[in-house]
């Protein structure tokens, strides 16, 4: 069973990306290094509630 999650930039807080995650196997919040259009640089994006 997959659930839709939203990724927000750690620096500016803008919510730029959405992805799907397996609800049963994930215990910690997802962190990915993505490009932020607002900051104009690569930064860490974390899963939001």
C-alpha positions as CSV (number, residue, x, y, z in Angstrom):
1,X,0.0,0.0,0.0
2,X,1.6,3.3,-1.1
3,X,0.9,6.7,0.3
4,X,1.5,10.1,-1.3
5,X,4.0,12.2,0.5
6,X,5.1,15.8,0.0
7,X,8.8,17.0,0.1
8,X,9.6,20.4,1.4
9,X,12.9,22.3,1.0
10,X,14.9,22.5,4.3
11,X,16.3,26.0,3.5
12,X,13.2,27.9,2.4
13,X,10.4,25.6,3.3
14,X,8.7,25.6,-0.1
15,X,6.9,22.3,-1.0
16,X,8.2,21.5,-4.4
17,X,7.9,17.7,-4.9
18,X,5.5,14.9,-4.4
19,X,6.3,11.2,-4.4
20,X,4.9,7.8,-3.3
21,X,6.3,5.8,-0.4
22,X,5.5,2.3,0.9
23,X,3.6,2.9,4.2
24,X,4.6,-0.4,5.8
25,X,8.4,-0.4,5.4
26,X,9.1,3.3,6.1
27,X,9.9,4.2,9.7
28,X,11.8,7.5,9.4
29,X,11.1,10.5,7.3
30,X,12.4,10.5,3.8
31,X,15.2,12.9,2.9
32,X,16.4,13.5,-0.7
33,X,18.7,16.0,-2.3
34,X,16.7,17.8,-5.0
35,X,16.8,21.1,-6.9
36,X,14.8,23.9,-5.4
37,X,13.4,26.4,-7.9
38,X,13.0,29.1,-5.2
39,X,16.6,28.8,-3.8
40,X,18.0,28.1,-7.2
41,X,20.3,25.4,-5.8
42,X,20.4,21.7,-4.8
43,X,19.3,21.3,-1.2
44,X,17.9,18.6,1.1
45,X,14.1,18.1,0.8
46,X,12.3,16.3,3.7
47,X,9.0,14.6,4.0
48,X,6.3,16.8,5.6
49,X,3.2,15.7,7.5
